[in-house]
Amino acid sequence: GIMHPCKPTSAADINPRKTKEAAPNDRLDWSAENYRDVELVEKALSPYWKDKTAVMTPSERQLFLAGLFKVESAQCRDDLNSTLWGILSGQPWAIAIYDAMAKSAVGINSGVLHQFGHFDECLDQQQFQTNPNKDDPPELIVRSQYCLVDIQMDGFTMHTVASRQKEALNRNGDAVVAAVWGACLPASCRSSDIAIFTQLYLQRPVISANESACQLSGLGAATELYVDGGMFAYALVLFIFILLATLSTAYHVYLIYACRSADDVSKRALQQQTLTIALLSFSVIENTKKLFQASKDQMGLNSINGIKAIAMLMILAGHALSFIYSSPTYNEAFVAEQTKYPTFAFLYNSLLFVDTFMMLSGFLFCRILLIELERRRGHINPLILYAGRYIRLTPAYMAIIGFYMTWFPSIGSGPLWRERIVREQERCQASWWLNILYVNNYFQTDKFCMFQSWYLSVDTQLFFIAPIFIYLLYKMRQCGKHLLIAAVICTSLIPFVVTFLRQLDPTLLVYADELVDLASNNYYIGYYIKTHMRASAYFVGLLTGYLVHVMQAKGKKLHNVLVRVAWLISTFIGIATMFSICRFYRSPYTHIESLLYAALHKLGWNLSVAWLVMAATTGHAGWLQNFLSSRIFAPISRLTYCAYLSNGIVELYHSSTIRYGRYQSYVNLENAMISHTVDTFILAFVLCLLFESPIHALERILLRKVGRHEKRAPSTENQSPSTSEEQVA
């Protein structure tokens, strides 16, 4: 603190103005070291306080002065001084700064740990610069900043918060309860100043205050958008793709009118020209038609559309619930309670639907590659196979990563915006190259870019080794089959062994405080995203693809009794694996329970889905097959890849623009999930039209020319299904 040997003894000894004949808008002078007695200074200030603008109570003024005196930076102290004088004289800009700061905690015991104050009021200073008060010269305006400070809330116990912190509180009554506090202070105040002022003003210990997490107000030139080289390059690339789509669509419109006057032979010749196909690859009309058109149900694979669509909708709903759960909530107890009941199990255990996609990926790849091996008499160029997949996946992927790296921080704002979005941008700028090499789930995981990107890495790594198993199934069926069964068993045992050795949770549990930043969640980064922990679903898919291939090739049908028993068992296993997760959110569970669930729940779910796929593709699903093959699922299924890529933007945006804790109920959660899903598919549609579909069309033209001279079996020339990303994701 500031010390001085000559301490004033009365208010009369203090001259709160620079001169004896002070002008009304002179600032208070706190540079003299003898201004350290808060009560004395408060008495000196009282004659100058205007009752009509007294936004501070006497006790609040004393707390403000206590913080002002103790801050370390002279500039911060001077700006706090200016702010106080602005409040004294009723200046709107100063009152806005003070009014925006959270003054007291509300609802800590109920889990309301975010006391944001008023973010927009703090940072919206441009209005005061543009239209300054006649008594408020612009040079006196103090630029503000909005900071989040972690405050220790002694005496609170958070009885209703579902977190490991609550468990610690139950065991240890003196465990720390921390609240995130919104502080609006002058921009000149540094970390130490922020900590000192908030601690003295709030009269509570400060755990941390980091100025790098602060957001500056839009004052003067600061309101102008700064565009760096990366942002310009991304905008240029996006403009080129939009221009290509526009020109291609215009050319398509021209062809539509030109073909009306041409004969059938000329029309067909024009439409089949490689150049025409290439020029139309970016056409919005053509790509929209592809997206919504019905396809022939070859080998029963249309039923996969329904499974993919439903699984993706469940995954998106689960993501929405997780982000809502980890965001500021007014009644966190409501959301926390849902984990104890089966009602919401299919959402907070939606992780299993991700395994459904992994299983379908293995199934489709095995099924289609076996057909291609038979068509080409065992001659498949693996380089073309791998190159084709890389070309299909990467452009749309890079479009999203590029957005994270450049423009994402510029499209929104909020108390949590800088903490979450800028952090995500920095991670992507540091590790984007690992994403497009599809190895980011093993390297530099502390800088993990895009929380959902692990799936692409796992799927791609398994895609690279899958041809070995599939080729063995083609050449040496018994050997390949036994090797594949062994792979299923081994990859199912790995989670059991790792959980046993590391004393882990049975799966990724939905605790609010652990979902805020998945990249810092030890279980998520260390185990959940690893290929060796996820591979069993893919190998079950490969085995299912082989079994379906054999059944369809030989025209085999299962006995009705066997079909009924299989449906009964698979339904029971599926329900058990999905809803048994509730056990781990209730009373303390044993390590044996954790081990058994870790080992069996994914395998059980994958086998259940495997039967569904087998039954639906071989004619043993009855009305369910017709439902899953419905045309309504086709466009959703074709958009699943782009929806998967786009969903992170939607969830991060919604969770980072929150200004206050949201009240949650069943209806509100339902509305949020639906709106997030709609937003995701809107972005997915744009991404598909601009990047995925055009690149896929060009890739097919390129690879068709490269593989033109490979050997084929002419009798099956026209029986191959499409190998688009829709099927081999």
Secondary structure, 3 states (H helix, E strand, C coil): CCCCCCCCCCHHHCCCCCCCCCCCCCCCCCCCCCCCCHHHHHHHHHHHCCHHHCCCCHHHHHHHHHHHHHCCCHHHHHHHHHHHHHHHCCCHHHHHHHHHCCCCCCCHHHCCCEECCCHHHHHCCHHHHHCCCCCCCHHHCCCEEEEEEEEECCCCCCCCCCCHHHHHHHHCCCCCCEEEEEEEEECCCCHHHHHHHHHHHHCCCEEEECHHHCEECCCHHHHCCCCCHHHHHHHHHHHHHHHHHHHHHHHHHHHHHHHHCCCHHHHHHHHHCHHHHHHHHHCHHHHHHHHHCCCCCHHHCHHHHHHHHHHHHHHHHHHHHHHHHCCCECCHHHHHHHCCCHHHHHHHCCHHHHHHHHHHHHHHHHHHHHHHHHHCCCCCCHHHHHHHHHHHHHHHHHHHHHHHHCCHHHCCCCCCHHHHHHHHHHHHHHHHHHHHCCCCCCCCHHHCCCCCCHHHHHHHHHHHHHHHHHHHHHHCHHHHHHHHHHHHHHHHHHHHHHHHHHCCCCCCCCCHHHHCCHHHCHHHHHHHCCHHHHHHHHHHHHHHHHHHHHHHHHCCCCCHHHHHHHHHHHHHHHHHHHHHHHHHHCCCCCHHHHHHHHHHHHHHHHHHHHHHHHHHHHCCCCHHHHHHCCCCHHHHHHCHHHHHHHHHHHHHHHHHCCCCCECCCHHHHHHHHHHHHHHHHHHHHHHHHHHHHHHHHHHHHHHHHHCCCCCCCHHHCCCCCCCCCCCCC
